[in-house]
Amino acid sequence: MLFHTWTFLIFFAVFLSVYTLLMQTKWRIPWLLLASYVFYGWWNPLFLILIVYATLVDWFVGIRLSVSSKRKSWLVFGLCNNLFLLGFFKYAGFFTENLQFLFTILHIPVNVPVPNIFLPVGISFFTFQSMSYIIDAYRNIIPTERSLMRYAAYVALFPQMVAGPIERAKAILPQLHKTPVITKIDISDGISLFVTGLFKKAVMADFLAVYVDKVYGSPDTFSSAALVFATYAFAWQIYFDFSGYTDMARGTARMMGIKLMLNFNNPYTAVDIGDFWRRWHISLSSWFKDYVYIPMGGNKTVKYKIWQNVFLTMLISGFWHGAAWTYVIWGALNGLGRLLSLGFEKTDFYVKKVPKIIKQLIVFHFICLTWIFFRAASLSEALLIIKRIFSCIGGNAQVPMVMLLLTVAIWGYQLIFNSSFSKVLEHRVCRVGAAVLAIILVIALSSSVQKQFIYFQF
């Protein structure tokens, strides 16, 4: 069930009507859980078997962590269970394909069957959310949740379970424990967030996708300029697509009286690569920081180990995104870029002498270079695109002018938002005008064919 469809709007209208009637009763959480399972099972009812299994195991592990003397053993069991689920459904094909390739180049006469396993929607998100719960319970950061129903609602909370933000139990479970108070501000802010997300997805992301899919679908037939513009377009497409989902998720939850964390903070206005990752997919960046980077030693160790921790964290993050070498290279490039800029970005020259807009352009273009590996269908195709870009092959870029103007306008809006002129955007005329324009563009430019969100494949 996609947010930007009439099916979801009808579903949410029915859910919210009943939810408000049940808010003061013991049936609120069961109704929320039922709706979340309907939402998730809409893609494929078989997905429910997986999430119910994962929920039961992690809830039981949490209970054992609160009473058992073998807490570390239970933690290891819980983590291994989640990693096995993720590894089997997401990475089994990748590992068997590469094992077969290795046997072939070594001339070992072994045929490794490649399993045809479907990837359950959102598995990367709800397994990470579950792992954070048992790790925090082990660290005594949070109390274990005694109610199976409430814990299940936390894992399956439908606004964010499919593509984030990856919420922590310490932020969501307390909200599920108390009766929500839904105010007029919650409704108005929720609607505003949802409309903003709808504009980002239905107008910007899907509109940009037409050009990106055309060029990246056959990169060997397009000019250098077309490939450059398609790469720029994809950078904005994935931002609008993913942040649009997050905005709609936050807006939906807000109308339910639940507050979800900010997941994107104008990342393309970042002034260094570290700043970019503090602004992009914030819930995932903070997850890797807390559960991967810091446990490896973080920055509380010798310099070469700090570099190692930074690089490995980004490499693992790349592999989390997808079971392909393109994602591994994408993660490695971000790790390498972070290492190369780690000291330079703190120098007096960079901080005081380099103009802010130059810093932003440098970061944006580096991120765009890495996006080539994220978007390309294969490693060889990514290398072909880079080769053709730097070969300066002539030809018409065929850039749709409406797409270009809208993207430039939004980037300009974000640059102003992060400048000393930001108060201009807070004026009521600007806010109302932007909302009206967004609604008009949704009606005028949105496609009748709803495209799935990019991050659903992860």
HUKA-V207720 format. One record per residue. N is the residue number from 1. SS is DSSP state (A for helix, B for strand, O for the rest). BURIAL is 1 if it has 24 or more other C-alpha atoms within 12 Angstrom, else 0. Layout:
[[N & SS & BURIAL] [N & SS & BURIAL]]
This chain:
[[1 & O & 1] [2 & O & 1] [3 & O & 1] [4 & O & 1] [5 & O & 0] [6 & A & 0] [7 & A & 0] [8 & A & 1] [9 & A & 0] [10 & A & 0] [11 & A & 1] [12 & A & 1] [13 & A & 0] [14 & A & 0] [15 & A & 1] [16 & A & 1] [17 & A & 0] [18 & A & 0] [19 & A & 1] [20 & A & 1] [21 & A & 0] [22 & A & 0] [23 & O & 1] [24 & O & 0] [25 & O & 0] [26 & O & 0] [27 & A & 0] [28 & A & 1] [29 & A & 1] [30 & A & 1] [31 & A & 1] [32 & A & 1] [33 & A & 1] [34 & A & 1] [35 & A & 1] [36 & A & 1] [37 & A & 1] [38 & A & 1] [39 & A & 1] [40 & A & 1] [41 & A & 1] [42 & O & 0] [43 & O & 0] [44 & O & 0] [45 & O & 0] [46 & O & 0] [47 & A & 1] [48 & A & 1] [49 & A & 0] [50 & A & 1] [51 & A & 1] [52 & A & 1] [53 & A & 0] [54 & A & 1] [55 & A & 1] [56 & A & 1] [57 & A & 1] [58 & A & 1] [59 & A & 1] [60 & A & 1] [61 & A & 1] [62 & A & 1] [63 & A & 1] [64 & A & 1] [65 & A & 1] [66 & A & 1] [67 & A & 0] [68 & O & 0] [69 & O & 0] [70 & O & 0] [71 & A & 0] [72 & A & 0] [73 & A & 0] [74 & A & 1] [75 & A & 1] [76 & A & 0] [77 & A & 1] [78 & A & 1] [79 & A & 1] [80 & A & 0] [81 & A & 1] [82 & A & 1] [83 & A & 1] [84 & A & 0] [85 & A & 1] [86 & A & 1] [87 & A & 1] [88 & A & 1] [89 & A & 1] [90 & A & 1] [91 & A & 1] [92 & A & 1] [93 & A & 1] [94 & A & 1] [95 & A & 0] [96 & A & 1] [97 & A & 0] [98 & A & 0] [99 & A & 0] [100 & A & 0] [101 & A & 0] [102 & A & 0] [103 & A & 0] [104 & A & 0] [105 & A & 0] [106 & O & 0] [107 & O & 0] [108 & O & 0] [109 & O & 0] [110 & O & 0] [111 & O & 0] [112 & O & 0] [113 & O & 0] [114 & O & 0] [115 & O & 0] [116 & O & 0] [117 & O & 0] [118 & O & 0] [119 & O & 1] [120 & O & 1] [121 & O & 1] [122 & O & 1] [123 & A & 1] [124 & A & 1] [125 & A & 1] [126 & A & 1] [127 & A & 1] [128 & A & 1] [129 & A & 1] [130 & A & 1] [131 & A & 1] [132 & A & 1] [133 & A & 1] [134 & A & 1] [135 & A & 1] [136 & A & 1] [137 & A & 1] [138 & A & 1] [139 & O & 0] [140 & O & 0] [141 & O & 0] [142 & O & 0] [143 & O & 1] [144 & O & 1] [145 & O & 1] [146 & O & 0] [147 & O & 0] [148 & A & 1] [149 & A & 1] [150 & A & 1] [151 & A & 1] [152 & A & 1] [153 & A & 1] [154 & A & 1] [155 & A & 1] [156 & A & 1] [157 & O & 1] [158 & O & 1] [159 & O & 1] [160 & O & 1] [161 & O & 1] [162 & O & 1] [163 & O & 1] [164 & O & 1] [165 & O & 1] [166 & O & 1] [167 & O & 1] [168 & O & 1] [169 & A & 1] [170 & A & 1] [171 & A & 1] [172 & A & 1] [173 & A & 1] [174 & A & 0] [175 & A & 1] [176 & A & 1] [177 & A & 1] [178 & O & 0] [179 & O & 0] [180 & O & 1] [181 & O & 0] [182 & O & 1] [183 & O & 0] [184 & A & 0] [185 & A & 0] [186 & A & 1] [187 & A & 1] [188 & A & 0] [189 & A & 1] [190 & A & 1] [191 & A & 1] [192 & A & 1] [193 & A & 1] [194 & A & 1] [195 & A & 1] [196 & A & 1] [197 & A & 1] [198 & A & 1] [199 & A & 1] [200 & A & 1] [201 & A & 1] [202 & A & 1] [203 & A & 1] [204 & A & 1] [205 & A & 1] [206 & A & 1] [207 & A & 1] [208 & A & 1] [209 & A & 1] [210 & A & 1] [211 & A & 1] [212 & A & 1] [213 & A & 1] [214 & A & 1] [215 & A & 1] [216 & A & 1] [217 & A & 0] [218 & O & 0] [219 & A & 1] [220 & A & 0] [221 & A & 0] [222 & O & 1] [223 & O & 1] [224 & A & 1] [225 & A & 1] [226 & A & 1] [227 & A & 1] [228 & A & 1] [229 & A & 1] [230 & A & 1] [231 & A & 1] [232 & A & 1] [233 & A & 1] [234 & A & 1] [235 & A & 1] [236 & A & 1] [237 & A & 1] [238 & A & 1] [239 & A & 1] [240 & A & 1] [241 & A & 1] [242 & A & 1] [243 & A & 1] [244 & A & 1] [245 & A & 1] [246 & A & 1] [247 & A & 1] [248 & A & 1] [249 & A & 1] [250 & A & 1] [251 & A & 1] [252 & A & 1] [253 & A & 1] [254 & A & 1] [255 & A & 1] [256 & O & 1] [257 & O & 1] [258 & O & 1] [259 & O & 1] [260 & O & 1] [261 & O & 1] [262 & O & 1] [263 & O & 1] [264 & O & 1] [265 & O & 1] [266 & O & 1] [267 & A & 1] [268 & A & 1] [269 & A & 1] [270 & O & 1] [271 & O & 1] [272 & O & 1] [273 & A & 1] [274 & A & 1] [275 & A & 1] [276 & A & 1] [277 & A & 1] [278 & A & 1] [279 & A & 1] [280 & O & 1] [281 & O & 1] [282 & A & 1] [283 & A & 1] [284 & A & 1] [285 & A & 1] [286 & A & 1] [287 & A & 1] [288 & A & 1] [289 & A & 1] [290 & A & 0] [291 & A & 1] [292 & A & 1] [293 & A & 1] [294 & O & 0] [295 & O & 0] [296 & O & 0] [297 & O & 0] [298 & O & 1] [299 & O & 0] [300 & O & 0] [301 & O & 0] [302 & O & 0] [303 & A & 0] [304 & A & 0] [305 & A & 0] [306 & A & 1] [307 & A & 1] [308 & A & 1] [309 & A & 1] [310 & A & 1] [311 & A & 1] [312 & A & 1] [313 & A & 1] [314 & A & 1] [315 & A & 1] [316 & A & 1] [317 & A & 1] [318 & A & 1] [319 & A & 1] [320 & A & 1] [321 & A & 1] [322 & O & 1] [323 & O & 1] [324 & O & 1] [325 & A & 1] [326 & A & 1] [327 & A & 1] [328 & A & 1] [329 & A & 1] [330 & A & 1] [331 & A & 1] [332 & A & 1] [333 & A & 1] [334 & A & 1] [335 & A & 1] [336 & A & 1] [337 & A & 1] [338 & A & 1] [339 & A & 1] [340 & A & 0] [341 & A & 1] [342 & A & 1] [343 & O & 0] [344 & A & 0] [345 & A & 1] [346 & A & 0] [347 & O & 0] [348 & A & 0] [349 & A & 0] [350 & A & 0] [351 & A & 0] [352 & A & 0] [353 & A & 0] [354 & O & 0] [355 & O & 0] [356 & A & 0] [357 & A & 0] [358 & A & 0] [359 & A & 1] [360 & A & 1] [361 & A & 1] [362 & A & 1] [363 & A & 1] [364 & A & 1] [365 & A & 1] [366 & A & 1] [367 & A & 1] [368 & A & 1] [369 & A & 1] [370 & A & 1] [371 & A & 1] [372 & A & 1] [373 & A & 1] [374 & A & 1] [375 & A & 1] [376 & O & 1] [377 & O & 1] [378 & O & 1] [379 & A & 0] [380 & A & 0] [381 & A & 1] [382 & A & 1] [383 & A & 1] [384 & A & 1] [385 & A & 1] [386 & A & 1] [387 & A & 0] [388 & A & 1] [389 & A & 1] [390 & A & 0] [391 & O & 0] [392 & O & 0] [393 & O & 0] [394 & O & 0] [395 & O & 0] [396 & O & 0] [397 & O & 1] [398 & O & 0] [399 & O & 1] [400 & O & 0] [401 & A & 0] [402 & A & 0] [403 & A & 1] [404 & A & 0] [405 & A & 0] [406 & A & 1] [407 & A & 1] [408 & A & 0] [409 & A & 0] [410 & A & 1] [411 & A & 1] [412 & A & 0] [413 & A & 1] [414 & A & 0] [415 & A & 1] [416 & A & 0] [417 & A & 0] [418 & O & 1] [419 & O & 0] [420 & O & 0] [421 & O & 0] [422 & A & 0] [423 & A & 0] [424 & A & 0] [425 & A & 0] [426 & O & 0] [427 & O & 0] [428 & A & 0] [429 & A & 0] [430 & A & 0] [431 & A & 0] [432 & A & 0] [433 & A & 0] [434 & A & 0] [435 & A & 0] [436 & A & 0] [437 & A & 0] [438 & A & 1] [439 & A & 1] [440 & A & 0] [441 & A & 1] [442 & A & 1] [443 & A & 0] [444 & A & 0] [445 & A & 1] [446 & O & 1] [447 & O & 1] [448 & O & 0] [449 & O & 0] [450 & O & 0] [451 & O & 1] [452 & O & 1] [453 & O & 1] [454 & A & 1] [455 & A & 1] [456 & A & 1] [457 & A & 0] [458 & O & 1]]
